Amino acid sequence: MATLKQVAAHADVSVQTVSNALNAPHRLKPDTLRRVTRSIELLNYKPNRNARSLRTSAVELIGYCVPSWPHGQTHLVMDQFLHALCTAAERTGRHILLFTAPTGIDGMPVYDDLHARRLVDGFVLSQTETHDPRHGWLKEQRIPFVSFGRVWKETTQPGPYVDVDGAAGCATAVRHLYETGRRRIAFLSWPRTSGLAEDRLAGWRTTCKELELPTKDLAIRCPEDMIDEGARATAKLLDAGLEAGTPVDGIVAISDILALGALRELTARGLTAGVEVGVTGFDDSPLASVVSPALTSVRQPIDRIATELIALLTDSPAPADPATGGTERLLQPELVIRGSSAPG
C-alpha cells in the first residue's frame, strides 16, 4: 500500500499538501487538488483513519441521529438536509454514520456507546428542543459536536451551532403580503412548547405591529404539523373573520405542511389563494412548487447549513457570521415568491 510520502513525491508536492487534499481541500488551488487527487487514485492510497484519529484527535467519522416523526411521516426538508450533510462531509474526506436513539436523556447511552467504541469521533445534532439535554451532556463528556439549531430558552448556548433566522423569514413573509395589499394577516403556528415556533411567531407579531396591522385572535396554534390541522385552523380563521366582518386576507404558516392545509381549505370554500387570500409557507419543500397555485415559501439555505456544520465540527476555515462570532452562525433565509401570494 502506498504511503503519504509516496503520494507527495508522485504529485511533486509536500506531504502537508497531500494532507490538505484529504482533510481540507478548500485550502488548495483547483489544479493542485486535481494533481494530488490523481496521484492518490493512481497509487491507490488509503488513509489509516484509526491511526490518524488517535494521533490528532481529529473528527473523521461523524454520527447523526436520524429524527423520528409522528405517525410515521417523512420530513422532506430534513431528508434534503441529510443528503447535503453527507455531501459536505465527503468533500472533506469524512463520512456520516446514521443511527437512531430515544429522545431526551434516554438516548444518551447510544451516543456514549458509539463514541466509546470509536465508531464516531463527533456528532451533528438536529431537531433541537427547549432545554435539549444532548448538548450539555456531550459538552461535559468533551465529545465534539455541533448543532443544527439553537437550544431554546438557554441564556448561553452549550456548544457551536448553525441556525436559520426564522423570525426574519416570517417577517419577510409578512412584509411581502403587506406589499401585495393584505391587511389582516394571520399566523398558523405550533404548540407553545416549541422554541422554534416562538421565534417565528415573534417575527410575525413584531412585523405586524411595525406595519400597524392587527394581531389579536389572528394567531392559531396547531397541535401537530399536519395538513388536516392547517386546514382546521384556516377554517377557524375564515369563519371568525366572516362573523366579525373583518375577513382574513393573508396567512403566514410556520411550515409548508400547515400552508398546504390552508390551501386545501381555501379551495374547498371556492376561494383562490393569491387572489382572495395570500398564503406563505416555510421551508420551500419539494411540494411547494408542485401544488396549484404554487406555494410561496421561506427557503432555508440547506447546502450552506451543512457546509458550515462540517466546517465548525472539523475546525476547517469558513467565513464566520460577523453578527454571532466564530462558533454561532445565524444564516438568513430567502422568500421564494409563487402564485399563492400573487397580488389580488
C-alpha positions as a Markdown table, in Angstrom:
| # | Residue | x | y | z |
|---|---|---|---|---|
| 1 | Met | 0.0 | 0.0 | 0.0 |
| 2 | Ala | 1.3 | 3.5 | -0.9 |
| 3 | Thr | 2.4 | 5.9 | 1.8 |
| 4 | Leu | 1.7 | 9.6 | 2.2 |
| 5 | Lys | 5.3 | 10.4 | 1.3 |
| 6 | Gln | 5.0 | 8.3 | -1.9 |
| 7 | Val | 1.8 | 10.2 | -2.9 |
| 8 | Ala | 3.6 | 13.5 | -2.3 |
| 9 | Ala | 6.6 | 12.5 | -4.4 |
| 10 | His | 4.4 | 11.3 | -7.2 |
| 11 | Ala | 2.4 | 14.5 | -7.3 |
| 12 | Asp | 5.5 | 16.6 | -6.8 |
| 13 | Val | 4.1 | 18.4 | -3.7 |
| 14 | Ser | 4.7 | 18.4 | 0.0 |
| 15 | Val | 3.3 | 15.9 | 2.5 |
| 16 | Gln | 1.3 | 18.7 | 4.0 |
| 17 | Thr | -0.3 | 19.4 | 0.6 |
| 18 | Val | -1.4 | 15.8 | 0.4 |
| 19 | Ser | -2.8 | 16.0 | 3.9 |
| 20 | Asn | -4.7 | 19.2 | 2.9 |
| 21 | Ala | -6.1 | 17.5 | -0.1 |
| 22 | Leu | -7.5 | 14.7 | 2.1 |
| 23 | Asn | -8.7 | 16.9 | 5.1 |
| 24 | Ala | -9.2 | 20.5 | 3.9 |
| 25 | Pro | -9.4 | 20.5 | 0.1 |
| 26 | His | -10.7 | 24.1 | 0.1 |
| 27 | Arg | -7.2 | 25.2 | 1.0 |
| 28 | Leu | -5.7 | 24.1 | -2.3 |
| 29 | Lys | -5.8 | 25.6 | -5.7 |
| 30 | Pro | -8.0 | 23.6 | -8.1 |
| 31 | Asp | -5.2 | 22.4 | -10.3 |
| 32 | Thr | -3.1 | 21.3 | -7.3 |
| 33 | Leu | -6.0 | 19.4 | -5.8 |
| 34 | Arg | -6.6 | 17.7 | -9.1 |
| 35 | Arg | -3.0 | 16.6 | -9.4 |
| 36 | Val | -2.9 | 15.3 | -5.8 |
| 37 | Thr | -6.2 | 13.5 | -6.2 |
| 38 | Arg | -5.0 | 11.9 | -9.4 |
| 39 | Ser | -1.9 | 10.6 | -7.6 |
| 40 | Ile | -4.0 | 9.2 | -4.8 |
| 41 | Glu | -6.1 | 7.3 | -7.3 |
| 42 | Leu | -3.2 | 6.0 | -9.3 |
| 43 | Leu | -1.3 | 4.8 | -6.3 |
| 44 | Asn | -4.5 | 3.5 | -4.6 |
| 45 | Tyr | -3.6 | 5.3 | -1.4 |
| 46 | Lys | -5.9 | 4.6 | 1.6 |
| 47 | Pro | -5.6 | 6.8 | 4.7 |
| 48 | Asn | -5.4 | 4.9 | 8.0 |
| 49 | Arg | -8.3 | 6.6 | 9.7 |
| 50 | Asn | -7.9 | 5.0 | 13.1 |
| 51 | Ala | -4.2 | 5.8 | 13.4 |
| 52 | Arg | -4.8 | 9.4 | 12.2 |
| 53 | Ser | -7.7 | 9.9 | 14.6 |
| 54 | Leu | -5.7 | 8.6 | 17.6 |
| 55 | Arg | -2.7 | 10.8 | 16.7 |
| 56 | Thr | -4.6 | 14.1 | 16.1 |
| 57 | Ser | -7.9 | 13.7 | 17.9 |
| 58 | Ala | -9.5 | 14.7 | 14.6 |
| 59 | Val | -13.1 | 14.3 | 13.8 |
| 60 | Glu | -13.1 | 11.7 | 11.0 |
| 61 | Leu | -16.4 | 9.8 | 11.3 |
| 62 | Ile | -19.4 | 11.8 | 12.2 |
| 63 | Gly | -22.5 | 10.5 | 13.9 |
| 64 | Tyr | -26.0 | 11.8 | 13.1 |
| 65 | Cys | -29.2 | 10.6 | 14.8 |
| 66 | Val | -32.0 | 10.3 | 12.3 |
| 67 | Pro | -35.1 | 12.0 | 13.7 |
| 68 | Ser | -38.3 | 10.2 | 14.0 |
| 69 | Trp | -41.6 | 11.9 | 13.0 |
| 70 | Pro | -45.1 | 11.4 | 14.3 |
| 71 | His | -47.4 | 9.0 | 12.6 |
| 72 | Gly | -44.5 | 7.6 | 10.5 |
| 73 | Gln | -44.4 | 10.7 | 8.4 |
| 74 | Thr | -41.3 | 11.7 | 6.4 |
| 75 | His | -39.9 | 15.2 | 6.5 |
| 76 | Leu | -38.8 | 16.3 | 3.0 |
| 77 | Val | -36.6 | 19.2 | 4.1 |
| 78 | Met | -34.7 | 17.1 | 6.7 |
| 79 | Asp | -34.2 | 14.4 | 4.0 |
| 80 | Gln | -32.6 | 17.1 | 1.9 |
| 81 | Phe | -30.5 | 18.2 | 4.8 |
| 82 | Leu | -29.3 | 14.6 | 5.4 |
| 83 | His | -28.1 | 14.4 | 1.7 |
| 84 | Ala | -26.4 | 17.8 | 2.0 |
| 85 | Leu | -24.7 | 16.8 | 5.2 |
| 86 | Cys | -23.3 | 13.6 | 3.7 |
| 87 | Thr | -22.1 | 15.5 | 0.7 |
| 88 | Ala | -20.4 | 18.2 | 2.8 |
| 89 | Ala | -18.7 | 15.6 | 4.9 |
| 90 | Glu | -17.5 | 13.7 | 1.9 |
| 91 | Arg | -16.0 | 16.8 | 0.4 |
| 92 | Thr | -13.6 | 16.8 | 3.4 |
| 93 | Gly | -12.8 | 13.1 | 3.2 |
| 94 | Arg | -15.2 | 12.2 | 6.0 |
| 95 | His | -18.4 | 10.2 | 6.3 |
| 96 | Ile | -21.6 | 10.3 | 8.2 |
| 97 | Leu | -22.7 | 7.3 | 10.3 |
| 98 | Leu | -26.5 | 7.2 | 10.8 |
| 99 | Phe | -28.2 | 5.9 | 13.9 |
| 100 | Thr | -31.4 | 6.1 | 15.9 |
| 101 | Ala | -31.8 | 6.8 | 19.6 |
| 102 | Pro | -34.7 | 7.6 | 22.1 |
| 103 | Thr | -35.4 | 11.3 | 22.5 |
| 104 | Gly | -34.1 | 13.2 | 25.5 |
| 105 | Ile | -31.7 | 11.9 | 28.1 |
| 106 | Asp | -32.8 | 8.3 | 27.5 |
| 107 | Gly | -30.9 | 8.4 | 24.2 |
| 108 | Met | -27.5 | 9.4 | 25.6 |
| 109 | Pro | -26.3 | 5.8 | 26.2 |
| 110 | Val | -26.4 | 5.4 | 22.4 |
| 111 | Tyr | -24.2 | 8.4 | 21.9 |
| 112 | Asp | -21.9 | 7.3 | 24.7 |
| 113 | Asp | -21.6 | 3.7 | 23.2 |
| 114 | Leu | -20.9 | 5.0 | 19.7 |
| 115 | His | -18.1 | 7.3 | 20.9 |
| 116 | Ala | -16.6 | 4.8 | 23.4 |
| 117 | Arg | -16.3 | 2.2 | 20.7 |
| 118 | Arg | -14.7 | 4.7 | 18.4 |
| 119 | Leu | -17.4 | 4.2 | 15.8 |
| 120 | Val | -17.7 | 8.0 | 15.6 |
| 121 | Asp | -15.4 | 10.9 | 16.7 |
| 122 | Gly | -18.1 | 13.6 | 17.0 |
| 123 | Phe | -21.8 | 14.3 | 16.3 |
| 124 | Val | -24.1 | 16.6 | 14.3 |
| 125 | Leu | -27.3 | 17.3 | 16.2 |
| 126 | Ser | -30.6 | 18.4 | 14.7 |
| 127 | Gln | -34.2 | 18.8 | 15.9 |
| 128 | Thr | -33.1 | 20.7 | 19.0 |
| 129 | Glu | -35.6 | 21.1 | 21.7 |
| 130 | Thr | -36.1 | 23.5 | 24.6 |
| 131 | His | -33.5 | 22.5 | 27.3 |
| 132 | Asp | -32.2 | 19.8 | 24.9 |
| 133 | Pro | -30.1 | 17.5 | 27.2 |
| 134 | Arg | -27.8 | 16.3 | 24.5 |
| 135 | His | -25.7 | 19.4 | 24.1 |
| 136 | Gly | -24.9 | 19.7 | 27.8 |
| 137 | Trp | -24.1 | 16.0 | 28.2 |
| 138 | Leu | -21.8 | 16.0 | 25.1 |
| 139 | Lys | -20.0 | 19.1 | 26.4 |
| 140 | Glu | -19.4 | 17.6 | 29.8 |
| 141 | Gln | -18.0 | 14.4 | 28.2 |
| 142 | Arg | -15.8 | 16.6 | 26.0 |
| 143 | Ile | -17.2 | 14.9 | 22.9 |
| 144 | Pro | -17.0 | 17.1 | 19.8 |
| 145 | Phe | -20.4 | 18.2 | 18.5 |
| 146 | Val | -22.2 | 20.9 | 16.5 |
| 147 | Ser | -25.9 | 21.6 | 16.4 |
| 148 | Phe | -28.3 | 22.5 | 13.5 |
| 149 | Gly | -30.5 | 24.7 | 15.7 |
| 150 | Arg | -30.3 | 26.6 | 18.9 |
| 151 | Val | -31.2 | 25.3 | 22.4 |
| 152 | Trp | -34.2 | 27.4 | 23.1 |
| 153 | Lys | -34.6 | 29.3 | 26.4 |
| 154 | Glu | -31.0 | 28.9 | 27.3 |
| 155 | Thr | -29.1 | 32.1 | 28.3 |
| 156 | Thr | -26.0 | 30.9 | 26.6 |
| 157 | Gln | -25.7 | 28.1 | 24.0 |
| 158 | Pro | -23.8 | 25.0 | 25.3 |
| 159 | Gly | -21.9 | 24.5 | 22.1 |
| 160 | Pro | -21.4 | 25.6 | 18.5 |
| 161 | Tyr | -24.4 | 25.8 | 16.3 |
| 162 | Val | -25.7 | 26.8 | 12.8 |
| 163 | Asp | -29.2 | 28.0 | 12.6 |
| 164 | Val | -31.6 | 29.9 | 10.3 |
| 165 | Asp | -33.2 | 33.2 | 11.4 |
| 166 | Gly | -36.8 | 32.0 | 11.4 |
| 167 | Ala | -38.0 | 35.3 | 12.9 |
| 168 | Ala | -36.5 | 37.2 | 10.0 |
| 169 | Gly | -38.0 | 34.7 | 7.5 |
| 170 | Cys | -41.5 | 35.2 | 8.9 |
| 171 | Ala | -41.0 | 39.0 | 9.0 |
| 172 | Thr | -40.1 | 38.9 | 5.3 |
| 173 | Ala | -43.3 | 36.9 | 4.5 |
| 174 | Val | -45.5 | 39.4 | 6.4 |
| 175 | Arg | -43.9 | 42.4 | 4.6 |
| 176 | His | -44.4 | 40.6 | 1.2 |
| 177 | Leu | -48.1 | 40.1 | 1.9 |
| 178 | Tyr | -48.4 | 43.7 | 3.1 |
| 179 | Glu | -46.9 | 44.9 | -0.1 |
| 180 | Thr | -49.5 | 42.9 | -2.1 |
| 181 | Gly | -52.3 | 44.8 | -0.3 |
| 182 | Arg | -53.0 | 42.4 | 2.6 |
| 183 | Arg | -54.1 | 44.0 | 5.9 |
| 184 | Arg | -55.3 | 41.1 | 8.1 |
| 185 | Ile | -52.5 | 38.6 | 8.1 |
| 186 | Ala | -53.0 | 35.6 | 10.3 |
| 187 | Phe | -50.3 | 33.1 | 11.6 |
| 188 | Leu | -50.5 | 29.3 | 11.8 |
| 189 | Ser | -48.1 | 28.1 | 14.5 |
| 190 | Trp | -47.1 | 25.1 | 16.5 |
| 191 | Pro | -47.5 | 24.5 | 20.3 |
| 192 | Arg | -46.1 | 26.9 | 22.8 |
| 193 | Thr | -43.5 | 24.3 | 23.9 |
| 194 | Ser | -41.6 | 24.7 | 20.6 |
| 195 | Gly | -38.9 | 27.4 | 20.9 |
| 196 | Leu | -38.6 | 27.5 | 17.2 |
| 197 | Ala | -42.3 | 28.2 | 16.9 |
| 198 | Glu | -42.0 | 31.1 | 19.4 |
| 199 | Asp | -39.1 | 32.5 | 17.4 |
| 200 | Arg | -41.1 | 32.5 | 14.1 |
| 201 | Leu | -44.2 | 33.8 | 15.8 |
| 202 | Ala | -42.3 | 36.7 | 17.2 |
| 203 | Gly | -41.2 | 37.6 | 13.7 |
| 204 | Trp | -44.8 | 37.7 | 12.6 |
| 205 | Arg | -46.1 | 39.6 | 15.6 |
| 206 | Thr | -43.3 | 42.2 | 15.7 |
| 207 | Thr | -43.6 | 43.0 | 11.9 |
| 208 | Cys | -47.4 | 43.2 | 12.1 |
| 209 | Lys | -47.0 | 45.8 | 14.9 |
| 210 | Glu | -44.4 | 47.7 | 12.9 |
| 211 | Leu | -46.8 | 47.9 | 10.0 |
| 212 | Glu | -49.7 | 48.8 | 12.3 |
| 213 | Leu | -51.6 | 45.6 | 11.4 |
| 214 | Pro | -53.9 | 43.7 | 13.9 |
| 215 | Thr | -52.6 | 40.6 | 15.6 |
| 216 | Lys | -55.4 | 39.9 | 18.2 |
| 217 | Asp | -57.0 | 36.5 | 17.6 |
| 218 | Leu | -55.1 | 36.1 | 14.4 |
| 219 | Ala | -52.5 | 33.5 | 15.6 |
| 220 | Ile | -53.6 | 29.9 | 15.9 |
| 221 | Arg | -51.5 | 27.1 | 17.4 |
| 222 | Cys | -51.9 | 23.8 | 15.7 |
| 223 | Pro | -51.3 | 20.7 | 17.9 |
| 224 | Glu | -49.4 | 18.9 | 15.1 |
| 225 | Asp | -47.6 | 19.7 | 11.9 |
| 226 | Met | -50.2 | 18.1 | 9.6 |
| 227 | Ile | -52.2 | 19.2 | 6.6 |
| 228 | Asp | -55.5 | 18.5 | 8.4 |
| 229 | Glu | -54.5 | 20.7 | 11.3 |
| 230 | Gly | -53.6 | 23.5 | 8.9 |
| 231 | Ala | -57.0 | 23.2 | 7.2 |
| 232 | Arg | -58.9 | 23.2 | 10.5 |
| 233 | Ala | -57.0 | 26.3 | 11.7 |
| 234 | Thr | -57.7 | 28.1 | 8.4 |
| 235 | Ala | -61.4 | 27.3 | 8.7 |
| 236 | Lys | -61.5 | 28.8 | 12.1 |
| 237 | Leu | -59.8 | 31.9 | 11.0 |
| 238 | Leu | -62.1 | 32.3 | 7.9 |
| 239 | Asp | -65.2 | 31.7 | 9.9 |
| 240 | Ala | -64.2 | 34.2 | 12.7 |
| 241 | Gly | -63.4 | 36.8 | 10.1 |
| 242 | Leu | -66.8 | 36.4 | 8.3 |
| 243 | Glu | -68.7 | 36.7 | 11.6 |
| 244 | Ala | -66.8 | 39.9 | 12.6 |
| 245 | Gly | -67.0 | 41.4 | 9.2 |
| 246 | Thr | -63.2 | 41.6 | 9.0 |
| 247 | Pro | -62.1 | 38.7 | 6.7 |
| 248 | Val | -58.6 | 37.4 | 6.8 |
| 249 | Asp | -56.7 | 38.2 | 3.6 |
| 250 | Gly | -53.3 | 36.8 | 4.4 |
| 251 | Ile | -51.9 | 33.7 | 6.1 |
| 252 | Val | -48.3 | 33.1 | 7.1 |
| 253 | Ala | -47.8 | 29.5 | 8.0 |
| 254 | Ile | -44.9 | 28.2 | 10.2 |
| 255 | Ser | -44.4 | 25.3 | 7.8 |
| 256 | Asp | -45.2 | 24.2 | 4.3 |
| 257 | Ile | -47.3 | 21.4 | 5.7 |
| 258 | Leu | -49.7 | 23.8 | 7.5 |
| 259 | Ala | -49.7 | 26.1 | 4.5 |
| 260 | Leu | -50.8 | 23.2 | 2.3 |
| 261 | Gly | -53.7 | 22.7 | 4.7 |
| 262 | Ala | -54.6 | 26.3 | 4.3 |
| 263 | Leu | -54.6 | 25.9 | 0.5 |
| 264 | Arg | -56.9 | 22.9 | 0.8 |
| 265 | Glu | -59.4 | 24.7 | 2.9 |
| 266 | Leu | -59.4 | 27.8 | 0.7 |
| 267 | Thr | -60.1 | 25.5 | -2.4 |
| 268 | Ala | -62.9 | 23.7 | -0.5 |
| 269 | Arg | -64.6 | 27.1 | 0.0 |
| 270 | Gly | -64.2 | 28.2 | -3.6 |
| 271 | Leu | -61.5 | 30.8 | -2.7 |
| 272 | Thr | -58.3 | 31.2 | -4.7 |
| 273 | Ala | -55.0 | 31.5 | -2.9 |
| 274 | Gly | -53.2 | 34.5 | -4.2 |
| 275 | Val | -56.4 | 36.3 | -5.1 |
| 276 | Glu | -58.8 | 36.4 | -2.1 |
| 277 | Val | -56.2 | 35.2 | 0.4 |
| 278 | Gly | -52.4 | 35.3 | 0.2 |
| 279 | Val | -50.6 | 32.3 | 1.7 |
| 280 | Thr | -47.0 | 31.7 | 2.5 |
| 281 | Gly | -45.2 | 28.6 | 4.0 |
| 282 | Phe | -41.8 | 27.9 | 5.5 |
| 283 | Asp | -39.0 | 25.5 | 4.2 |
| 284 | Asp | -39.7 | 25.6 | 0.5 |
| 285 | Ser | -40.1 | 21.8 | 0.4 |
| 286 | Pro | -40.4 | 20.0 | -2.9 |
| 287 | Leu | -44.2 | 20.1 | -2.6 |
| 288 | Ala | -44.2 | 23.9 | -2.6 |
| 289 | Ser | -43.6 | 24.1 | -6.4 |
| 290 | Val | -45.9 | 21.3 | -7.5 |
| 291 | Val | -49.2 | 22.3 | -5.8 |
| 292 | Ser | -51.6 | 24.7 | -7.6 |
| 293 | Pro | -51.3 | 27.5 | -7.1 |
| 294 | Ala | -47.6 | 27.0 | -6.3 |
| 295 | Leu | -46.8 | 27.9 | -2.7 |
| 296 | Thr | -44.7 | 31.0 | -1.8 |
| 297 | Ser | -42.3 | 29.8 | 0.9 |
| 298 | Val | -39.3 | 30.7 | 3.0 |
| 299 | Arg | -36.3 | 28.8 | 1.8 |
| 300 | Gln | -33.6 | 27.7 | 4.2 |
| 301 | Pro | -30.0 | 27.5 | 2.7 |
| 302 | Ile | -29.7 | 23.8 | 3.3 |
| 303 | Asp | -26.4 | 23.2 | 1.4 |
| 304 | Arg | -24.7 | 26.1 | 3.2 |
| 305 | Ile | -26.0 | 24.9 | 6.6 |
| 306 | Ala | -24.5 | 21.5 | 6.1 |
| 307 | Thr | -21.2 | 23.0 | 4.9 |
| 308 | Glu | -21.0 | 25.3 | 7.9 |
| 309 | Leu | -21.8 | 22.5 | 10.3 |
| 310 | Ile | -18.9 | 20.3 | 9.0 |
| 311 | Ala | -16.5 | 23.3 | 9.0 |
| 312 | Leu | -17.3 | 24.0 | 12.7 |
| 313 | Leu | -17.0 | 20.4 | 13.7 |
| 314 | Thr | -13.8 | 19.8 | 11.9 |
| 315 | Asp | -12.2 | 23.2 | 12.6 |
| 316 | Ser | -11.9 | 23.9 | 8.9 |
| 317 | Pro | -11.7 | 27.5 | 8.0 |
| 318 | Ala | -15.0 | 29.0 | 7.0 |
| 319 | Pro | -16.4 | 32.5 | 7.0 |
| 320 | Ala | -17.9 | 33.4 | 10.4 |
| 321 | Asp | -21.1 | 35.3 | 10.7 |
| 322 | Pro | -20.0 | 38.7 | 12.0 |
| 323 | Ala | -23.2 | 39.0 | 14.0 |
| 324 | Thr | -22.6 | 35.9 | 16.0 |
| 325 | Gly | -18.9 | 35.1 | 16.0 |
| 326 | Gly | -16.9 | 32.0 | 15.0 |
| 327 | Thr | -19.0 | 29.2 | 16.6 |
| 328 | Glu | -22.5 | 30.6 | 16.3 |
| 329 | Arg | -23.8 | 31.1 | 12.8 |
| 330 | Leu | -27.2 | 32.5 | 12.1 |
| 331 | Leu | -28.0 | 32.3 | 8.4 |
| 332 | Gln | -30.6 | 34.4 | 6.5 |
| 333 | Pro | -33.4 | 32.6 | 4.7 |
| 334 | Glu | -34.9 | 33.6 | 1.3 |
| 335 | Leu | -38.5 | 34.2 | 0.4 |
| 336 | Val | -39.4 | 32.3 | -2.8 |
| 337 | Ile | -42.5 | 34.0 | -4.3 |
| 338 | Arg | -45.0 | 32.0 | -6.2 |
| 339 | Gly | -48.7 | 32.1 | -7.1 |
| 340 | Ser | -50.2 | 31.5 | -3.6 |
| 341 | Ser | -49.3 | 35.1 | -2.7 |
| 342 | Ala | -49.7 | 36.9 | -6.0 |
| 343 | Pro | -51.4 | 40.3 | -5.8 |
| 344 | Gly | -55.2 | 40.2 | -5.6 |
